[in-house]
Each structure stands twice: as C-alpha cells, then as structure tokens.
Amino acid sequence: MARNILLRNLATLTRRIQPVSYTPEGAVVISYPTLISSPLSLTPSIEEAFGSHPKSLGIIIVRDLPPSYSEYRERLLKLAYKFATLDENLLKGSYYANPVVESPTVSREEQSLHPEYYGKNIWPQRDTQEVEGFEDAFKNLGRLVFKVGCELAVACQPFALSHLSDSSMSLPDLIRTSQTTKARLLHYFPPSPGAATPAIDEPVDSWCGFHLDHSLLTGLCSAMFLHTGDGPEPTAIPSPSPASGLYIRTRGGDLTKVSIPTDALAFQTGEALEIATGGKLRATPHCVRVGTGEAAEKISRETFALFMQPNTDQHLSASTTFGQFSKRVFDEHYSEVST
C-alpha cells in the first residue's frame, strides 16, 4: 500500500518536472512563477545550469519577474550615473552596501574581526538633490533580488545537498539568515576623449578581468548603457557593440557570452559554494568586455550585483569559516593591487 502511494507520488512529480529551456546563447532559463509554485520541478534545470558537466555555464536566468523589478532596475541604474558624477568624493564608480540588514546584530567581536561585512551602511545625504531617493532605490532593488535569490536557493537545495560536505547545511537558511549580504552598484566610466578604443582582437577581459565571486550565489541585473548628449539627462541605449558584455567560461573551459534580458535576473555560483561542496559545484569564472562603438567616449555602463553569502562564523568546511576564507581572498587581492 505504502509502496503504491510512493510510486504514485513519484509519478505525479515526474509529470510536473519542467523541461529545460535555454536562451539563444545556451544559458538555462526558468520562470519565476514556477520557481515560487513548484521549485522542485526545476531540478533538471538547476542541474543543467550549475552542474559539473563540460557545457554547464554556472549561471541561470530567471524571467517573468514581478512588474516592479523593471521599475526598480531603471530607477537605481540611472541614479548610479548621477551618483558617480557628483562633485563630492563618495566612493565614485563602485558603491557597496547591505540592502537587507541595516544594523547587524552579530557579536561585537565578530563585527570587529570583519568590519567589511558588518560595518554600518553609508548613504548619500537625503538632501542631496541630484540623487534624491538613492537609499530607497538601492534597498528596493537589492531586496527584490535577494527575495528571488532565496527562492532560487530553495530550488537548489536538493541538488546542492547531494554535494555539500556537511549534510546539515541548508543553502536557503545560509542565505536567508545571513547578515553579510552585499550589493555592488557599479558605474563604468566612458573612455577618456582620445583614448585608444579596444581592438577587435584585444583580450576579452578588457573592461573587468576574469575573476570568481566569493559568494554562495550572486544575483546580476542586466547592464544599462547610458549616452550623455546635450540634454540634462543621459539616454538609455542598446549595447554599443555586440562584443560588449558578460563572458563566462564553461566547466569545460569554453568561452561564452551571456546576455541578461532587461526584464530578467541572472544568478551564478561563487567560491563559497565551491568550498562548501568540496569543489563539486565550482564557482563561475566571468569577466566583462567593452567593445568598440560610435561615440564610445559618451557612453557609460551601469550594473548592479547582489552577493549572497553566509555569516562569517559559518563553517564552509571542517577547517575554514566564511570569514577566514574571505580574509584570505581580500589579502590576496590587495597584495596583487599593491604590487
């Protein structure tokens, strides 16, 4: 009797399994309503996107998002341009903040050991007219990306569990309860007038070199290109070059350009997940390339990424916490920068 019930349940689940869909470039794409209503039906898509087979890209596209997403994205990325062009010295170009937790509640000792994660957010003054509403815009977009990321983690859990070194780990809980979430708003300045434009055969990582995120999962918005004309506001335009954009190396080492639709989100795997799975789910090597195009000196690129990762005292392996791993990454990075 029990066996018959189990077989019927498995048959029902099998019927509900969603077929794997792809973008024209080969990235796995899933629907947000399905992610909410039937996350386990997406297991084949999760395995195809994040698995270890040679064609796996380590990235997944989530479409059919709430209508508010496009509004939040456009609002913040246009503010990124204004923020970067302020006269004040406010970390222009790259801006980090935690859109989920304003005041961390971890121990003072942990805060002092890892101020890069638990420091207080620094927002522009609310009376700064040029970027009015910046804090709210940053939090609105960041929290929506975080919400989708938490729901994606639920769909990933069965697949991740089979690879996690510690079977008691819950990917959704590691992300949902974390106080280390960081979002990065980034403004790529246009090249200076007279600067040499990238050649067709220039290395693909000309704008932002190949690297790995050290998160569990990273949420990515589609970039916005803004053209500065004679008017008071820049104009959003299509990518100035088909060569511009995000490039990923597959698990097999092939190079693939991945386009994120403006009304969709992408999520890719980071090094923390690679360590937590003993290297079975690898981080995604990626870079950004700028291509040649007309009036390039008047075109900027605005992006937003959300890094979802565990608290610093969470063990990724028997011998390494996320805080220890992060410190090693930061030390290596800043050592390279200073040499």
ZADO-1210 file (C-alpha; in nm, 4 decimals, padded with zeros to 6 digits):
<atoms>
<atom x="00.0000" y="00.0000" z="00.0000" code="MET" pos="1"/>
<atom x="00.2702" y="00.2471" z="00.1083" code="ALA" pos="2"/>
<atom x="00.4805" y="00.1472" z="-00.1932" code="ARG" pos="3"/>
<atom x="00.1886" y="00.2208" z="-00.4287" code="ASN" pos="4"/>
<atom x="00.1393" y="00.5644" z="-00.2717" code="ILE" pos="5"/>
<atom x="00.5119" y="00.6381" z="-00.3100" code="LEU" pos="6"/>
<atom x="00.5064" y="00.5320" z="-00.6739" code="LEU" pos="7"/>
<atom x="00.2015" y="00.7484" z="-00.7430" code="ARG" pos="8"/>
<atom x="00.3694" y="01.0481" z="-00.5775" code="ASN" pos="9"/>
<atom x="00.6856" y="00.9942" z="-00.7802" code="LEU" pos="10"/>
<atom x="00.4834" y="00.9630" z="-01.0985" code="ALA" pos="11"/>
<atom x="00.2996" y="01.2858" z="-01.0180" code="THR" pos="12"/>
<atom x="00.6291" y="01.4643" z="-00.9514" code="LEU" pos="13"/>
<atom x="00.7756" y="01.3301" z="-01.2760" code="THR" pos="14"/>
<atom x="00.4797" y="01.4595" z="-01.4739" code="ARG" pos="15"/>
<atom x="00.5315" y="01.8017" z="-01.3229" code="ARG" pos="16"/>
<atom x="00.9033" y="01.8206" z="-01.3957" code="ILE" pos="17"/>
<atom x="00.9675" y="02.1212" z="-01.6168" code="GLN" pos="18"/>
<atom x="01.1643" y="02.0725" z="-01.9381" code="PRO" pos="19"/>
<atom x="01.4939" y="02.2612" z="-01.9533" code="VAL" pos="20"/>
<atom x="01.4774" y="02.5859" z="-02.1537" code="SER" pos="21"/>
<atom x="01.7669" y="02.7912" z="-02.2863" code="TYR" pos="22"/>
<atom x="01.8476" y="03.1408" z="-02.4081" code="THR" pos="23"/>
<atom x="01.9805" y="03.1651" z="-02.7667" code="PRO" pos="24"/>
<atom x="02.3329" y="03.1650" z="-02.6201" code="GLU" pos="25"/>
<atom x="02.2767" y="02.8448" z="-02.4232" code="GLY" pos="26"/>
<atom x="02.2115" y="02.9732" z="-02.0699" code="ALA" pos="27"/>
<atom x="01.9416" y="02.7865" z="-01.8778" code="VAL" pos="28"/>
<atom x="01.6293" y="02.9962" z="-01.8216" code="VAL" pos="29"/>
<atom x="01.3459" y="02.9379" z="-01.5718" code="ILE" pos="30"/>
<atom x="01.0165" y="03.1141" z="-01.4984" code="SER" pos="31"/>
<atom x="00.9738" y="03.2968" z="-01.1684" code="TYR" pos="32"/>
<atom x="00.6093" y="03.1859" z="-01.1152" code="PRO" pos="33"/>
<atom x="00.7247" y="02.8238" z="-01.1494" code="THR" pos="34"/>
<atom x="01.0126" y="02.8913" z="-00.9093" code="LEU" pos="35"/>
<atom x="00.7598" y="03.0045" z="-00.6482" code="ILE" pos="36"/>
<atom x="00.4869" y="02.7471" z="-00.7039" code="SER" pos="37"/>
<atom x="00.6879" y="02.4344" z="-00.7874" code="SER" pos="38"/>
<atom x="01.0604" y="02.4740" z="-00.7098" code="PRO" pos="39"/>
<atom x="01.1325" y="02.1005" z="-00.7124" code="LEU" pos="40"/>
<atom x="01.0034" y="02.0726" z="-01.0686" code="SER" pos="41"/>
<atom x="01.3054" y="02.2781" z="-01.1749" code="LEU" pos="42"/>
<atom x="01.5648" y="02.0245" z="-01.0553" code="THR" pos="43"/>
<atom x="01.6735" y="01.9288" z="-01.4110" code="PRO" pos="44"/>
<atom x="01.7199" y="02.2984" z="-01.4937" code="SER" pos="45"/>
<atom x="01.9235" y="02.3548" z="-01.1757" code="ILE" pos="46"/>
<atom x="02.1449" y="02.0548" z="-01.2533" code="GLU" pos="47"/>
<atom x="02.1943" y="02.1708" z="-01.6121" code="GLU" pos="48"/>
<atom x="02.2849" y="02.5252" z="-01.5051" code="ALA" pos="49"/>
<atom x="02.5058" y="02.4552" z="-01.2033" code="PHE" pos="50"/>
<atom x="02.6329" y="02.1019" z="-01.2623" code="GLY" pos="51"/>
<atom x="02.9854" y="01.9916" z="-01.3424" code="SER" pos="52"/>
<atom x="02.9407" y="01.8696" z="-01.6980" code="HIS" pos="53"/>
<atom x="03.1604" y="02.0470" z="-01.9562" code="PRO" pos="54"/>
<atom x="02.8811" y="02.2545" z="-02.1139" code="LYS" pos="55"/>
<atom x="02.7476" y="02.3878" z="-01.7825" code="SER" pos="56"/>
<atom x="02.7771" y="02.7666" z="-01.7618" code="LEU" pos="57"/>
<atom x="02.7297" y="02.8037" z="-01.3865" code="GLY" pos="58"/>
<atom x="02.4593" y="03.0667" z="-01.4441" code="ILE" pos="59"/>
<atom x="02.0790" y="03.0632" z="-01.4636" code="ILE" pos="60"/>
<atom x="01.8354" y="03.3253" z="-01.5989" code="ILE" pos="61"/>
<atom x="01.5096" y="03.3947" z="-01.4115" code="VAL" pos="62"/>
<atom x="01.2379" y="03.5514" z="-01.6285" code="ARG" pos="63"/>
<atom x="00.8735" y="03.6567" z="-01.5731" code="ASP" pos="64"/>
<atom x="00.9664" y="03.8634" z="-01.2682" code="LEU" pos="65"/>
<atom x="00.7225" y="04.0924" z="-01.0835" code="PRO" pos="66"/>
<atom x="00.6489" y="04.4132" z="-01.2807" code="PRO" pos="67"/>
<atom x="00.8173" y="04.6196" z="-01.0070" code="SER" pos="68"/>
<atom x="01.1562" y="04.4722" z="-01.1000" code="TYR" pos="69"/>
<atom x="01.1952" y="04.6691" z="-01.4243" code="SER" pos="70"/>
<atom x="01.0934" y="04.9893" z="-01.2447" code="GLU" pos="71"/>
<atom x="01.3417" y="04.9318" z="-00.9598" code="TYR" pos="72"/>
<atom x="01.6236" y="04.8469" z="-01.2007" code="ARG" pos="73"/>
<atom x="01.5756" y="05.1508" z="-01.4202" code="GLU" pos="74"/>
<atom x="01.5461" y="05.3849" z="-01.1227" code="ARG" pos="75"/>
<atom x="01.8643" y="05.2692" z="-00.9479" code="LEU" pos="76"/>
<atom x="02.0867" y="05.2323" z="-01.2546" code="LEU" pos="77"/>
<atom x="02.0035" y="05.5855" z="-01.3681" code="LYS" pos="78"/>
<atom x="02.0841" y="05.7055" z="-01.0175" code="LEU" pos="79"/>
<atom x="02.4173" y="05.5211" z="-01.0423" code="ALA" pos="80"/>
<atom x="02.5176" y="05.7549" z="-01.3244" code="TYR" pos="81"/>
<atom x="02.4194" y="06.0631" z="-01.1232" code="LYS" pos="82"/>
<atom x="02.5934" y="05.9332" z="-00.8122" code="PHE" pos="83"/>
<atom x="02.9183" y="05.8703" z="-00.9997" code="ALA" pos="84"/>
<atom x="02.9181" y="06.2194" z="-01.1468" code="THR" pos="85"/>
<atom x="02.8647" y="06.4064" z="-00.8183" code="LEU" pos="86"/>
<atom x="03.1249" y="06.6627" z="-00.7198" code="ASP" pos="87"/>
<atom x="03.1571" y="06.5013" z="-00.3770" code="GLU" pos="88"/>
<atom x="03.4085" y="06.2262" z="-00.3039" code="ASN" pos="89"/>
<atom x="03.1658" y="05.9436" z="-00.2231" code="LEU" pos="90"/>
<atom x="03.3295" y="05.6216" z="-00.3454" code="LEU" pos="91"/>
<atom x="03.2584" y="05.7075" z="-00.7039" code="LYS" pos="92"/>
<atom x="03.2461" y="05.4287" z="-00.9556" code="GLY" pos="93"/>
<atom x="03.1882" y="05.1402" z="-00.7126" code="SER" pos="94"/>
<atom x="02.9490" y="05.1527" z="-00.4189" code="TYR" pos="95"/>
<atom x="02.8796" y="04.8738" z="-00.1679" code="TYR" pos="96"/>
<atom x="02.6017" y="04.8465" z="00.0905" code="ALA" pos="97"/>
<atom x="02.3857" y="04.5830" z="00.2583" code="ASN" pos="98"/>
<atom x="02.0298" y="04.6365" z="00.1297" code="PRO" pos="99"/>
<atom x="01.8844" y="04.3694" z="00.3588" code="VAL" pos="100"/>
<atom x="02.0309" y="04.4389" z="00.7055" code="VAL" pos="101"/>
<atom x="02.0893" y="04.7980" z="00.8135" code="GLU" pos="102"/>
<atom x="02.2191" y="04.7222" z="01.1647" code="SER" pos="103"/>
<atom x="02.3898" y="04.3825" z="01.2110" code="PRO" pos="104"/>
<atom x="02.3226" y="04.2020" z="01.5388" code="THR" pos="105"/>
<atom x="02.6247" y="03.9704" z="01.5456" code="VAL" pos="106"/>
<atom x="02.8663" y="03.9896" z="01.8394" code="SER" pos="107"/>
<atom x="03.0950" y="04.2893" z="01.8748" code="ARG" pos="108"/>
<atom x="03.3916" y="04.0572" z="01.8415" code="GLU" pos="109"/>
<atom x="03.2673" y="03.9299" z="01.5056" code="GLU" pos="110"/>
<atom x="03.1959" y="04.2861" z="01.3913" code="GLN" pos="111"/>
<atom x="03.5463" y="04.3989" z="01.4839" code="SER" pos="112"/>
<atom x="03.7010" y="04.0994" z="01.3060" code="LEU" pos="113"/>
<atom x="03.5021" y="04.1624" z="00.9865" code="HIS" pos="114"/>
<atom x="03.4094" y="04.5313" z="00.9525" code="PRO" pos="115"/>
<atom x="03.3899" y="04.4874" z="00.5744" code="GLU" pos="116"/>
<atom x="03.0714" y="04.2846" z="00.6278" code="TYR" pos="117"/>
<atom x="02.9230" y="04.4278" z="00.9453" code="TYR" pos="118"/>
<atom x="03.0061" y="04.7961" z="00.9146" code="GLY" pos="119"/>
<atom x="02.7254" y="05.0487" z="00.9011" code="LYS" pos="120"/>
<atom x="02.5959" y="05.1448" z="00.5572" code="ASN" pos="121"/>
<atom x="02.6996" y="05.4908" z="00.4393" code="ILE" pos="122"/>
<atom x="02.4296" y="05.6542" z="00.2287" code="TRP" pos="123"/>
<atom x="02.4316" y="05.9876" z="00.0440" code="PRO" pos="124"/>
<atom x="02.2674" y="06.2661" z="00.2400" code="GLN" pos="125"/>
<atom x="01.8921" y="06.2601" z="00.1810" code="ARG" pos="126"/>
<atom x="01.9000" y="06.6301" z="00.0895" code="ASP" pos="127"/>
<atom x="02.1465" y="06.5645" z="-00.1961" code="THR" pos="128"/>
<atom x="01.9080" y="06.6667" z="-00.4717" code="GLN" pos="129"/>
<atom x="02.0944" y="06.5018" z="-00.7592" code="GLU" pos="130"/>
<atom x="02.0481" y="06.1531" z="-00.6072" code="VAL" pos="131"/>
<atom x="01.7244" y="06.2012" z="-00.4178" code="GLU" pos="132"/>
<atom x="01.5756" y="05.8657" z="-00.3195" code="GLY" pos="133"/>
<atom x="01.9068" y="05.6795" z="-00.3645" code="PHE" pos="134"/>
<atom x="01.8866" y="05.4772" z="-00.0421" code="GLU" pos="135"/>
<atom x="01.5287" y="05.3649" z="-00.1047" code="ASP" pos="136"/>
<atom x="01.6070" y="05.2769" z="-00.4677" code="ALA" pos="137"/>
<atom x="01.9123" y="05.0728" z="-00.3625" code="PHE" pos="138"/>
<atom x="01.7163" y="04.8827" z="-00.0985" code="LYS" pos="139"/>
<atom x="01.4130" y="04.8225" z="-00.3208" code="ASN" pos="140"/>
<atom x="01.6151" y="04.6601" z="-00.5959" code="LEU" pos="141"/>
<atom x="01.8512" y="04.4798" z="-00.3585" code="GLY" pos="142"/>
<atom x="01.5709" y="04.3278" z="-00.1517" code="ARG" pos="143"/>
<atom x="01.3825" y="04.2089" z="-00.4583" code="LEU" pos="144"/>
<atom x="01.6951" y="04.0394" z="-00.5965" code="VAL" pos="145"/>
<atom x="01.7540" y="03.8892" z="-00.2503" code="PHE" pos="146"/>
<atom x="01.3963" y="03.7555" z="-00.2387" code="LYS" pos="147"/>
<atom x="01.4333" y="03.5866" z="-00.5762" code="VAL" pos="148"/>
<atom x="01.7738" y="03.4524" z="-00.4712" code="GLY" pos="149"/>
<atom x="01.6283" y="03.2969" z="-00.1544" code="CYS" pos="150"/>
<atom x="01.3571" y="03.1294" z="-00.3616" code="GLU" pos="151"/>
<atom x="01.6171" y="03.0024" z="-00.6068" code="LEU" pos="152"/>
<atom x="01.8153" y="02.8584" z="-00.3142" code="ALA" pos="153"/>
<atom x="01.5094" y="02.6502" z="-00.2191" code="VAL" pos="154"/>
<atom x="01.5025" y="02.5028" z="-00.5694" code="ALA" pos="155"/>
<atom x="01.8794" y="02.4405" z="-00.5497" code="CYS" pos="156"/>
<atom x="01.8737" y="02.2658" z="-00.2110" code="GLN" pos="157"/>
<atom x="01.8046" y="01.9066" z="-00.3278" code="PRO" pos="158"/>
<atom x="02.0832" y="01.9309" z="-00.5864" code="PHE" pos="159"/>
<atom x="02.3228" y="02.1124" z="-00.3502" code="ALA" pos="160"/>
<atom x="02.2526" y="01.8688" z="-00.0640" code="LEU" pos="161"/>
<atom x="02.3906" y="01.5794" z="-00.2651" code="SER" pos="162"/>
<atom x="02.7215" y="01.7662" z="-00.2911" code="HIS" pos="163"/>
<atom x="02.7513" y="01.9594" z="00.0390" code="LEU" pos="164"/>
<atom x="03.0340" y="01.8410" z="00.2641" code="SER" pos="165"/>
<atom x="02.8072" y="01.8907" z="00.5683" code="ASP" pos="166"/>
<atom x="02.4656" y="01.7346" z="00.5089" code="SER" pos="167"/>
<atom x="02.3136" y="01.9513" z="00.7844" code="SER" pos="168"/>
<atom x="02.3719" y="02.2657" z="00.5777" code="MET" pos="169"/>
<atom x="02.0701" y="02.4366" z="00.4248" code="SER" pos="170"/>
<atom x="02.1526" y="02.6669" z="00.1346" code="LEU" pos="171"/>
<atom x="01.8264" y="02.8668" z="00.1787" code="PRO" pos="172"/>
<atom x="01.8952" y="02.9141" z="00.5515" code="ASP" pos="173"/>
<atom x="02.2585" y="03.0142" z="00.4964" code="LEU" pos="174"/>
<atom x="02.1424" y="03.2918" z="00.2645" code="ILE" pos="175"/>
<atom x="01.8163" y="03.3914" z="00.4331" code="ARG" pos="176"/>
<atom x="01.9630" y="03.4321" z="00.7839" code="THR" pos="177"/>
<atom x="02.2897" y="03.5922" z="00.6768" code="SER" pos="178"/>
<atom x="02.3908" y="03.9428" z="00.7777" code="GLN" pos="179"/>
<atom x="02.6787" y="03.9626" z="00.5304" code="THR" pos="180"/>
<atom x="02.4771" y="04.0211" z="00.2114" code="THR" pos="181"/>
<atom x="02.6410" y="04.2896" z="-00.0010" code="LYS" pos="182"/>
<atom x="02.5222" y="04.4679" z="-00.3117" code="ALA" pos="183"/>
<atom x="02.7520" y="04.6487" z="-00.5514" code="ARG" pos="184"/>
<atom x="02.6387" y="04.9362" z="-00.7702" code="LEU" pos="185"/>
<atom x="02.8967" y="04.9946" z="-01.0401" code="LEU" pos="186"/>
<atom x="02.9459" y="05.2754" z="-01.2905" code="HIS" pos="187"/>
<atom x="03.1924" y="05.2075" z="-01.5727" code="TYR" pos="188"/>
<atom x="03.3115" y="05.5497" z="-01.6815" code="PHE" pos="189"/>
<atom x="03.3312" y="05.6192" z="-02.0568" code="PRO" pos="190"/>
<atom x="03.6826" y="05.6131" z="-02.2019" code="PRO" pos="191"/>
<atom x="03.8560" y="05.9499" z="-02.1979" code="SER" pos="192"/>
<atom x="03.8459" y="06.1516" z="-02.5222" code="PRO" pos="193"/>
<atom x="04.1360" y="06.0482" z="-02.7407" code="GLY" pos="194"/>
<atom x="04.1887" y="05.7201" z="-02.5560" code="ALA" pos="195"/>
<atom x="04.2555" y="05.4207" z="-02.7771" code="ALA" pos="196"/>
<atom x="03.9458" y="05.2095" z="-02.8375" code="THR" pos="197"/>
<atom x="03.9723" y="04.8344" z="-02.7810" code="PRO" pos="198"/>
<atom x="04.0859" y="04.6402" z="-03.0840" code="ALA" pos="199"/>
<atom x="03.8779" y="04.3553" z="-03.2196" code="ILE" pos="200"/>
<atom x="04.1499" y="04.1083" z="-03.1172" code="ASP" pos="201"/>
<atom x="04.2009" y="04.2601" z="-02.7711" code="GLU" pos="202"/>
<atom x="04.1734" y="04.0098" z="-02.4814" code="PRO" pos="203"/>
<atom x="03.8102" y="03.9528" z="-02.3933" code="VAL" pos="204"/>
<atom x="03.8513" y="04.0682" z="-02.0316" code="ASP" pos="205"/>
<atom x="03.9351" y="04.4259" z="-02.1294" code="SER" pos="206"/>
<atom x="03.6849" y="04.6027" z="-01.9012" code="TRP" pos="207"/>
<atom x="03.6774" y="04.3788" z="-01.5949" code="CYS" pos="208"/>
<atom x="03.9220" y="04.0880" z="-01.5813" code="GLY" pos="209"/>
<atom x="03.8345" y="03.7229" z="-01.5300" code="PHE" pos="210"/>
<atom x="03.7521" y="03.6552" z="-01.1671" code="HIS" pos="211"/>
<atom x="03.5425" y="03.4454" z="-00.9284" code="LEU" pos="212"/>
<atom x="03.2874" y="03.5842" z="-00.6848" code="ASP" pos="213"/>
<atom x="03.3432" y="03.4562" z="-00.3324" code="HIS" pos="214"/>
<atom x="02.9712" y="03.4326" z="-00.2537" code="SER" pos="215"/>
<atom x="02.7410" y="03.1311" z="-00.2461" code="LEU" pos="216"/>
<atom x="02.5236" y="03.2825" z="-00.5187" code="LEU" pos="217"/>
<atom x="02.5457" y="03.6176" z="-00.6970" code="THR" pos="218"/>
<atom x="02.2418" y="03.7920" z="-00.8436" code="GLY" pos="219"/>
<atom x="02.3033" y="04.0040" z="-01.1546" code="LEU" pos="220"/>
<atom x="02.0883" y="04.2649" z="-01.3271" code="CYS" pos="221"/>
<atom x="02.1162" y="04.3359" z="-01.6954" code="SER" pos="222"/>
<atom x="02.3566" y="04.6250" z="-01.7550" code="ALA" pos="223"/>
<atom x="02.2268" y="04.9638" z="-01.8672" code="MET" pos="224"/>
<atom x="02.4197" y="05.1716" z="-02.1203" code="PHE" pos="225"/>
<atom x="02.3707" y="05.5478" z="-02.0924" code="LEU" pos="226"/>
<atom x="02.4594" y="05.8019" z="-02.3602" code="HIS" pos="227"/>
<atom x="02.5440" y="06.1547" z="-02.2488" code="THR" pos="228"/>
<atom x="02.4122" y="06.4070" z="-02.5001" code="GLY" pos="229"/>
<atom x="02.3307" y="06.7758" z="-02.4930" code="ASP" pos="230"/>
<atom x="02.0282" y="06.7351" z="-02.2670" code="GLY" pos="231"/>
<atom x="02.0215" y="06.7353" z="-01.8848" code="PRO" pos="232"/>
<atom x="01.9633" y="06.3586" z="-01.8602" code="GLU" pos="233"/>
<atom x="02.1545" y="06.0706" z="-02.0235" code="PRO" pos="234"/>
<atom x="01.9615" y="05.8423" z="-02.2572" code="THR" pos="235"/>
<atom x="01.9418" y="05.4652" z="-02.2197" code="ALA" pos="236"/>
<atom x="02.0638" y="05.2975" z="-02.5388" code="ILE" pos="237"/>
<atom x="02.1271" y="04.9401" z="-02.6572" code="PRO" pos="238"/>
<atom x="02.4730" y="04.7944" z="-02.6079" code="SER" pos="239"/>
<atom x="02.7129" y="04.9980" z="-02.8274" code="PRO" pos="240"/>
<atom x="02.8803" y="04.6827" z="-02.9518" code="SER" pos="241"/>
<atom x="02.7738" y="04.3189" z="-02.9907" code="PRO" pos="242"/>
<atom x="03.1096" y="04.2286" z="-02.8335" code="ALA" pos="243"/>
<atom x="03.0359" y="04.4191" z="-02.5100" code="SER" pos="244"/>
<atom x="02.9018" y="04.2348" z="-02.2102" code="GLY" pos="245"/>
<atom x="02.9399" y="03.9418" z="-01.9723" code="LEU" pos="246"/>
<atom x="03.1594" y="03.6465" z="-02.0693" code="TYR" pos="247"/>
<atom x="03.1705" y="03.3120" z="-01.8881" code="ILE" pos="248"/>
<atom x="03.3955" y="03.0101" z="-01.9099" code="ARG" pos="249"/>
<atom x="03.2000" y="02.6860" z="-01.9106" code="THR" pos="250"/>
<atom x="03.3003" y="02.3996" z="-01.6821" code="ARG" pos="251"/>
<atom x="03.4810" y="02.2607" z="-01.9879" code="GLY" pos="252"/>
<atom x="03.6733" y="02.5848" z="-02.0467" code="GLY" pos="253"/>
<atom x="03.4846" y="02.7214" z="-02.3488" code="ASP" pos="254"/>
<atom x="03.4220" y="03.0966" z="-02.3621" code="LEU" pos="255"/>
<atom x="03.0572" y="03.2047" z="-02.3923" code="THR" pos="256"/>
<atom x="02.8966" y="03.5485" z="-02.4000" code="LYS" pos="257"/>
<atom x="02.5801" y="03.5588" z="-02.1875" code="VAL" pos="258"/>
<atom x="02.3157" y="03.8276" z="-02.2345" code="SER" pos="259"/>
<atom x="02.0753" y="03.9002" z="-01.9487" code="ILE" pos="260"/>
<atom x="01.7380" y="04.0335" z="-02.0728" code="PRO" pos="261"/>
<atom x="01.6489" y="04.3710" z="-01.9229" code="THR" pos="262"/>
<atom x="01.3391" y="04.2244" z="-01.7548" code="ASP" pos="263"/>
<atom x="01.5215" y="03.9207" z="-01.6104" code="ALA" pos="264"/>
<atom x="01.7788" y="03.8351" z="-01.3444" code="LEU" pos="265"/>
<atom x="02.0779" y="03.6042" z="-01.3595" code="ALA" pos="266"/>
<atom x="02.2326" y="03.4058" z="-01.0744" code="PHE" pos="267"/>
<atom x="02.5776" y="03.2465" z="-01.0794" code="GLN" pos="268"/>
<atom x="02.7760" y="03.0330" z="-00.8364" code="THR" pos="269"/>
<atom x="03.0591" y="03.1618" z="-00.6174" code="GLY" pos="270"/>
<atom x="03.3657" y="03.0248" z="-00.4399" code="GLU" pos="271"/>
<atom x="03.1934" y="02.9813" z="-00.1020" code="ALA" pos="272"/>
<atom x="02.9627" y="02.7238" z="-00.2613" code="LEU" pos="273"/>
<atom x="03.2596" y="02.5560" z="-00.4269" code="GLU" pos="274"/>
<atom x="03.4325" y="02.5144" z="-00.0892" code="ILE" pos="275"/>
<atom x="03.1125" y="02.4012" z="00.0845" code="ALA" pos="276"/>
<atom x="03.0705" y="02.1253" z="-00.1749" code="THR" pos="277"/>
<atom x="03.4334" y="02.0158" z="-00.1716" code="GLY" pos="278"/>
<atom x="03.4830" y="02.1513" z="-00.5237" code="GLY" pos="279"/>
<atom x="03.1921" y="01.9592" z="-00.6756" code="LYS" pos="280"/>
<atom x="02.9923" y="02.2761" z="-00.7587" code="LEU" pos="281"/>
<atom x="03.2514" y="02.5113" z="-00.8988" code="ARG" pos="282"/>
<atom x="03.2497" y="02.8900" z="-00.8966" code="ALA" pos="283"/>
<atom x="03.1784" y="03.0612" z="-01.2289" code="THR" pos="284"/>
<atom x="03.4764" y="03.2359" z="-01.3973" code="PRO" pos="285"/>
<atom x="03.3497" y="03.5528" z="-01.5651" code="HIS" pos="286"/>
<atom x="03.4596" y="03.8892" z="-01.6994" code="CYS" pos="287"/>
<atom x="03.3213" y="04.1988" z="-01.8705" code="VAL" pos="288"/>
<atom x="03.4384" y="04.3219" z="-02.2091" code="ARG" pos="289"/>
<atom x="03.3904" y="04.6619" z="-02.3679" code="VAL" pos="290"/>
<atom x="03.3588" y="04.6566" z="-02.7457" code="GLY" pos="291"/>
<atom x="03.4170" y="04.9326" z="-02.9958" code="THR" pos="292"/>
<atom x="03.1307" y="05.1577" z="-03.0998" code="GLY" pos="293"/>
<atom x="03.0407" y="05.5059" z="-03.2162" code="GLU" pos="294"/>
<atom x="03.0649" y="05.7870" z="-02.9592" code="ALA" pos="295"/>
<atom x="03.2148" y="05.5463" z="-02.7042" code="ALA" pos="296"/>
<atom x="03.3548" y="05.8396" z="-02.5063" code="GLU" pos="297"/>
<atom x="02.9956" y="05.9404" z="-02.4237" code="LYS" pos="298"/>
<atom x="02.8668" y="05.6001" z="-02.3159" code="ILE" pos="299"/>
<atom x="02.8787" y="05.4642" z="-01.9619" code="SER" pos="300"/>
<atom x="02.7760" y="05.1215" z="-01.8302" code="ARG" pos="301"/>
<atom x="02.5726" y="05.0825" z="-01.5105" code="GLU" pos="302"/>
<atom x="02.5388" y="04.7492" z="-01.3298" code="THR" pos="303"/>
<atom x="02.4099" y="04.6038" z="-01.0022" code="PHE" pos="304"/>
<atom x="02.5127" y="04.2768" z="-00.8368" code="ALA" pos="305"/>
<atom x="02.3999" y="04.1172" z="-00.5106" code="LEU" pos="306"/>
<atom x="02.6405" y="03.8824" z="-00.3311" code="PHE" pos="307"/>
<atom x="02.4585" y="03.6277" z="-00.1151" code="MET" pos="308"/>
<atom x="02.6826" y="03.4541" z="00.1341" code="GLN" pos="309"/>
<atom x="02.6770" y="03.3078" z="00.4875" code="PRO" pos="310"/>
<atom x="02.7736" y="03.4748" z="00.8132" code="ASN" pos="311"/>
<atom x="03.1450" y="03.4951" z="00.8808" code="THR" pos="312"/>
<atom x="03.1386" y="03.2314" z="01.1587" code="ASP" pos="313"/>
<atom x="02.9719" y="02.9723" z="00.9318" code="GLN" pos="314"/>
<atom x="03.1981" y="02.6785" z="00.8515" code="HIS" pos="315"/>
<atom x="03.2287" y="02.6061" z="00.4802" code="LEU" pos="316"/>
<atom x="03.4479" y="02.3061" z="00.5570" code="SER" pos="317"/>
<atom x="03.5783" y="02.1395" z="00.8708" code="ALA" pos="318"/>
<atom x="03.8742" y="02.3780" z="00.8838" code="SER" pos="319"/>
<atom x="03.7519" y="02.7021" z="00.7209" code="THR" pos="320"/>
<atom x="03.4837" y="02.9556" z="00.8085" code="THR" pos="321"/>
<atom x="03.3484" y="03.2020" z="00.5566" code="PHE" pos="322"/>
<atom x="03.5235" y="03.4807" z="00.7470" code="GLY" pos="323"/>
<atom x="03.8613" y="03.3074" z="00.7246" code="GLN" pos="324"/>
<atom x="03.8097" y="03.2362" z="00.3562" code="PHE" pos="325"/>
<atom x="03.7110" y="03.5976" z="00.2885" code="SER" pos="326"/>
<atom x="04.0158" y="03.7324" z="00.4692" code="LYS" pos="327"/>
<atom x="04.2397" y="03.5144" z="00.2557" code="ARG" pos="328"/>
<atom x="04.0689" y="03.6386" z="-00.0635" code="VAL" pos="329"/>
<atom x="04.0962" y="04.0032" z="00.0406" code="PHE" pos="330"/>
<atom x="04.4628" y="03.9666" z="00.1430" code="ASP" pos="331"/>
<atom x="04.5488" y="03.8092" z="-00.1927" code="GLU" pos="332"/>
<atom x="04.3563" y="04.0733" z="-00.3868" code="HIS" pos="333"/>
<atom x="04.5050" y="04.3753" z="-00.2129" code="TYR" pos="334"/>
<atom x="04.8518" y="04.2199" z="-00.2232" code="SER" pos="335"/>
<atom x="04.8179" y="04.1988" z="-00.6033" code="GLU" pos="336"/>
<atom x="04.6883" y="04.5571" z="-00.6249" code="VAL" pos="337"/>
<atom x="04.9791" y="04.6950" z="-00.4220" code="SER" pos="338"/>
<atom x="05.2497" y="04.5202" z="-00.6268" code="THR" pos="339"/>
</atoms>
